[in-house]
Amino acid sequence: MKVLRPIGVLVLCVASASIARGQSPITSMSLGPDSIGKVRTALGITTRISFPEPVLEIVCGDLYDPGSGKGTFVAQPSGTKDDPGNDVFVKPVAAKGLSNMFVTTGKGKKHTYNFDLEVVPVAQAHRIVTVLDSRPLATPPDSNGGSTGSPANGEDPAAALERMKSEAEQQTRQKAADILRSAQQQADRKIAEAEARAVDVDREAAARAGQTIEKRFLQALMLGLREVKISKPSLTQKKLIVKLDPPSVLLFDEKGYLRYTIQNTGEGEFVFGSVSLEIPASSSSIPSRWGRID
């Protein structure tokens, strides 16, 4: 029993030290073409990823798009386009999220590094990540002119072919995603322009309608309210008496207004469709277009 206790303490100490190193905000990782580095970042925290060569290109699977408001991560390289730096700054815009990222570096021979991005609590997030290239250095050519039959960097030809195929597929997918994103942005812009134009058309139509109504109302006011007396305000036919009360027609805005009553002096019921007022063509009291009022 006395022998096992120190061993248990030693194992516990080693495990604790390993956990402490795993949660350190500053870390380094050695990455090759077929390895993936995991970067933990948090909302409100910017993580700096430092590379041994200048950064040429960044591809993020869930990159934040300010136009649509979609995406989880913002990735920004250091330096300028003409003089790129060796750092990439990653910051999430959401409290949760997972994605991946590819970073291409190098001026002559390019290298592509692979990452998985994860949004974690602040206490578990990386602040600084230093990336070390694990690829072997190129083997200098044999001074005797001999050839070993293997690639200069010692990579297996089959593995190199698979890597190049993977990189080509990734570039193709990225270009397709860029085309789709650009098409969606153009479609959204066209829809917004069409909606804005529709609002303008509706506003102009409403303004024209209001002007037409106002014009007709002013014309009616200028003509005023006119009254035309009816010489025969009542009519009796088949025990039905139709009577105007009052015996006149009021004219306003090219419309005639009258009030009438219908009295049935017979025993049976009757149904009528309309009542018309016939005006002789020789009458000058009402314009000719008022020859019949229904």
MARFIMAR-751313 format. One line per field, with one value per residue (C-alpha): residue in one letter; residue number from 1; x, y, z. Coordinates in Angstrom, 3 decimals, padded with zeros to 6 digits. Example, Ala and Ser with C-alpha at 12.3 -4.5 7.8 and 13.67 -1.06 7.14 Angstrom:
// residues 2
aa <- [A/S];
i <- [1/2];
east <- [012.300/013.670];
north <- [-004.500/-001.060];
up <- [007.800/007.140];
// end
This chain:
// residues 294
aa <- [M/K/V/L/R/P/I/G/V/L/V/L/C/V/A/S/A/S/I/A/R/G/Q/S/P/I/T/S/M/S/L/G/P/D/S/I/G/K/V/R/T/A/L/G/I/T/T/R/I/S/F/P/E/P/V/L/E/I/V/C/G/D/L/Y/D/P/G/S/G/K/G/T/F/V/A/Q/P/S/G/T/K/D/D/P/G/N/D/V/F/V/K/P/V/A/A/K/G/L/S/N/M/F/V/T/T/G/K/G/K/K/H/T/Y/N/F/D/L/E/V/V/P/V/A/Q/A/H/R/I/V/T/V/L/D/S/R/P/L/A/T/P/P/D/S/N/G/G/S/T/G/S/P/A/N/G/E/D/P/A/A/A/L/E/R/M/K/S/E/A/E/Q/Q/T/R/Q/K/A/A/D/I/L/R/S/A/Q/Q/Q/A/D/R/K/I/A/E/A/E/A/R/A/V/D/V/D/R/E/A/A/A/R/A/G/Q/T/I/E/K/R/F/L/Q/A/L/M/L/G/L/R/E/V/K/I/S/K/P/S/L/T/Q/K/K/L/I/V/K/L/D/P/P/S/V/L/L/F/D/E/K/G/Y/L/R/Y/T/I/Q/N/T/G/E/G/E/F/V/F/G/S/V/S/L/E/I/P/A/S/S/S/S/I/P/S/R/W/G/R/I/D];
i <- [1/2/3/4/5/6/7/8/9/10/11/12/13/14/15/16/17/18/19/20/21/22/23/24/25/26/27/28/29/30/31/32/33/34/35/36/37/38/39/40/41/42/43/44/45/46/47/48/49/50/51/52/53/54/55/56/57/58/59/60/61/62/63/64/65/66/67/68/69/70/71/72/73/74/75/76/77/78/79/80/81/82/83/84/85/86/87/88/89/90/91/92/93/94/95/96/97/98/99/100/101/102/103/104/105/106/107/108/109/110/111/112/113/114/115/116/117/118/119/120/121/122/123/124/125/126/127/128/129/130/131/132/133/134/135/136/137/138/139/140/141/142/143/144/145/146/147/148/149/150/151/152/153/154/155/156/157/158/159/160/161/162/163/164/165/166/167/168/169/170/171/172/173/174/175/176/177/178/179/180/181/182/183/184/185/186/187/188/189/190/191/192/193/194/195/196/197/198/199/200/201/202/203/204/205/206/207/208/209/210/211/212/213/214/215/216/217/218/219/220/221/222/223/224/225/226/227/228/229/230/231/232/233/234/235/236/237/238/239/240/241/242/243/244/245/246/247/248/249/250/251/252/253/254/255/256/257/258/259/260/261/262/263/264/265/266/267/268/269/270/271/272/273/274/275/276/277/278/279/280/281/282/283/284/285/286/287/288/289/290/291/292/293/294];
east <- [000.000/002.811/004.309/001.073/000.415/003.379/002.508/-001.073/000.146/002.568/-000.140/-002.478/000.193/000.992/-002.688/-003.173/-000.153/-001.488/-004.871/-003.220/-001.195/-004.312/-006.163/-003.266/-004.242/-000.883/000.034/001.949/001.225/003.207/001.110/001.710/-000.380/-002.503/-002.919/-005.609/-004.996/-007.810/-008.183/-010.500/-011.815/-014.590/-017.121/-015.407/-011.918/-009.606/-007.201/-003.945/-002.576/001.063/002.650/006.265/005.539/003.384/-000.339/-001.680/-005.215/-007.809/-010.803/-013.332/-016.294/-018.613/-017.194/-019.306/-020.973/-021.854/-024.306/-026.560/-025.589/-024.898/-021.781/-020.003/-016.323/-014.422/-010.945/-008.597/-004.949/-002.260/-000.279/-001.449/-002.121/001.282/003.106/001.204/001.967/002.405/-000.640/-004.347/-006.798/-009.915/-012.938/-016.399/-019.614/-021.765/-021.610/-021.635/-020.310/-018.057/-016.314/-013.038/-010.442/-007.618/-004.702/-002.268/001.182/004.505/005.917/007.548/006.391/002.980/001.849/-001.767/-002.591/-005.829/-007.763/-010.946/-012.501/-014.631/-016.355/-015.779/-016.079/-013.600/-011.557/-010.828/-010.058/-006.681/-005.203/-002.049/-001.410/002.019/002.036/005.192/005.653/006.275/007.112/010.693/013.138/013.798/016.611/019.409/020.120/022.803/026.127/026.834/023.706/022.048/018.340/016.709/013.369/011.446/010.136/012.595/010.761/010.592/006.796/005.285/004.135/000.684/000.218/001.373/-001.126/-003.974/-002.996/-002.954/-006.350/-007.747/-006.401/-007.839/-011.254/-011.170/-010.308/-013.128/-015.632/-014.451/-014.838/-018.337/-019.258/-017.946/-020.003/-023.162/-022.591/-022.068/-025.203/-027.246/-026.002/-026.890/-030.345/-030.950/-029.898/-032.224/-035.140/-034.491/-034.356/-037.607/-039.363/-038.156/-039.388/-042.780/-043.113/-042.294/-044.870/-047.571/-046.722/-046.885/-050.213/-051.685/-050.511/-052.060/-055.339/-055.448/-054.821/-057.638/-060.112/-059.119/-059.533/-063.009/-064.065/-062.899/-064.800/-067.929/-067.544/-067.187/-070.375/-072.151/-075.298/-078.100/-081.783/-084.056/-087.812/-089.859/-093.200/-094.823/-093.460/-095.927/-096.966/-099.827/-099.708/-101.484/-102.423/-098.851/-098.095/-094.497/-093.928/-090.934/-090.710/-089.567/-090.479/-086.952/-083.561/-080.343/-077.259/-073.727/-070.449/-072.211/-074.532/-078.237/-079.873/-083.607/-085.986/-089.033/-091.756/-093.672/-097.208/-099.077/-102.864/-103.667/-104.144/-101.260/-097.549/-095.140/-091.412/-089.501/-085.966/-085.260/-086.839/-085.974/-086.680/-087.380/-086.474/-087.784/-085.083/-086.401/-085.885/-083.123/-083.160/-080.920/-078.039/-078.715/-076.534/-079.119/-081.761/-082.319/-081.596/-081.752];
north <- [000.000/002.407/001.816/002.600/005.933/007.812/006.389/007.636/011.085/011.132/010.170/012.814/015.499/014.572/014.632/018.003/019.435/018.137/019.787/023.059/023.035/022.182/025.235/027.666/030.770/030.666/027.528/026.255/023.444/021.666/021.133/019.220/018.924/016.077/017.371/019.621/022.102/022.940/026.598/027.554/031.100/032.881/035.649/038.944/037.432/037.855/034.968/035.601/032.717/033.273/031.511/031.101/032.685/035.567/034.790/034.795/033.448/032.594/030.327/029.896/027.547/029.813/033.249/036.173/038.160/041.762/042.066/039.186/039.029/035.296/033.459/032.853/033.814/036.914/036.170/039.089/038.819/041.207/043.469/044.720/043.163/044.221/043.419/040.616/039.794/036.444/036.641/035.836/037.264/035.166/036.407/034.818/036.855/034.200/032.447/028.984/027.620/025.157/025.532/024.950/027.218/026.893/029.340/029.454/030.951/031.330/033.498/030.890/027.449/027.753/025.834/025.281/024.752/023.152/024.208/023.408/026.438/026.129/028.769/027.969/029.837/032.670/030.724/027.981/030.225/030.611/034.107/033.309/030.236/029.762/027.417/025.453/023.734/020.007/019.355/018.097/020.336/019.677/017.205/018.791/017.081/014.380/015.895/012.705/013.198/010.124/009.986/008.153/007.909/009.721/013.339/016.054/016.691/013.005/012.816/009.651/010.216/008.713/010.869/013.951/013.214/012.823/016.052/017.982/016.512/017.543/021.080/021.352/020.171/022.628/025.510/024.468/024.361/027.741/029.310/027.809/029.200/032.635/032.554/031.537/034.210/036.875/035.762/035.860/039.349/040.555/038.955/040.585/043.947/043.590/042.633/045.622/047.953/046.493/046.898/050.488/051.202/049.655/051.918/054.955/053.915/053.459/056.840/058.559/056.832/057.932/061.501/061.544/060.133/062.786/065.520/064.195/064.104/067.595/068.908/067.402/068.758/072.272/072.075/071.006/073.907/076.320/075.020/075.034/073.175/073.544/072.689/071.790/071.848/068.942/070.024/066.617/065.135/062.191/059.313/056.796/053.510/050.222/051.236/052.344/055.947/057.210/060.662/062.953/064.592/067.357/067.870/068.739/067.305/068.531/068.666/068.550/067.361/066.126/063.917/064.219/063.563/063.086/061.574/059.541/057.347/054.440/053.730/050.509/051.131/047.624/044.412/042.411/042.717/044.074/044.048/046.673/046.718/050.455/053.883/056.297/059.975/060.887/064.439/065.862/066.623/070.206/070.967/073.500/073.241/070.154/069.446/066.923/064.290/064.220/062.885/059.933/059.602/056.139];
up <- [000.000/000.786/-002.634/-004.538/-002.901/-004.417/-007.821/-007.500/-006.522/-009.454/-011.948/-010.529/-010.805/-014.405/-015.358/-013.679/-015.483/-018.800/-018.213/-017.275/-020.484/-022.544/-021.221/-021.701/-023.708/-025.503/-027.437/-030.433/-032.873/-035.565/-038.683/-041.895/-045.067/-043.637/-040.081/-038.597/-035.824/-033.394/-032.469/-029.620/-029.507/-027.611/-028.061/-027.313/-027.743/-030.744/-031.336/-033.188/-035.290/-036.249/-039.270/-040.343/-043.766/-045.107/-045.365/-048.950/-048.662/-045.984/-046.593/-043.759/-043.968/-041.918/-042.647/-041.411/-044.226/-043.221/-046.106/-045.056/-041.388/-041.694/-040.532/-037.248/-037.658/-038.782/-040.164/-040.918/-042.125/-040.973/-043.269/-046.663/-050.054/-051.346/-048.124/-046.324/-042.713/-040.998/-038.701/-038.982/-036.453/-035.776/-033.831/-033.485/-033.640/-031.949/-028.588/-030.191/-033.441/-035.242/-038.598/-040.405/-042.009/-044.572/-044.601/-047.532/-046.915/-048.724/-051.493/-053.696/-052.680/-051.060/-047.990/-046.877/-043.195/-041.974/-038.860/-036.975/-035.263/-032.136/-029.988/-026.309/-022.991/-022.474/-019.931/-022.494/-025.484/-027.156/-027.349/-029.325/-031.489/-033.091/-036.098/-036.887/-040.247/-039.757/-043.429/-043.944/-045.707/-049.388/-049.993/-052.037/-055.368/-055.440/-056.484/-058.464/-060.551/-059.072/-058.261/-055.397/-057.233/-054.421/-054.347/-053.316/-050.020/-049.147/-049.539/-050.935/-054.552/-053.910/-050.821/-052.746/-055.515/-053.027/-051.304/-054.582/-055.535/-052.150/-052.504/-056.036/-054.845/-051.971/-054.300/-056.651/-053.793/-052.570/-056.024/-056.329/-052.919/-053.913/-057.133/-055.256/-052.604/-055.269/-057.149/-053.937/-053.125/-056.636/-056.384/-052.991/-054.402/-057.410/-055.166/-052.919/-055.939/-057.325/-053.973/-053.685/-057.236/-056.434/-053.404/-055.565/-058.196/-055.545/-054.054/-057.459/-058.270/-054.947/-055.562/-059.065/-057.736/-055.029/-057.606/-059.837/-056.960/-055.869/-059.430/-059.817/-056.454/-057.358/-060.663/-058.801/-056.387/-059.281/-060.899/-057.553/-056.481/-059.014/-058.661/-061.552/-060.979/-062.349/-063.882/-063.497/-060.278/-060.103/-062.342/-061.961/-063.820/-063.076/-059.533/-058.819/-057.929/-058.296/-056.800/-056.492/-053.069/-053.328/-057.027/-058.156/-059.098/-057.439/-059.721/-058.259/-059.836/-062.984/-060.934/-060.250/-056.882/-056.285/-053.749/-054.714/-053.201/-054.726/-053.537/-054.391/-054.453/-055.677/-053.717/-055.212/-054.566/-057.157/-057.813/-059.825/-061.202/-061.620/-061.795/-064.639/-065.085/-068.720/-069.738/-073.038/-075.551/-075.907/-072.209/-071.579/-067.799/-067.788/-070.200/-072.972/-071.261/-068.456/-070.883/-068.533/-064.829/-063.227];
// end
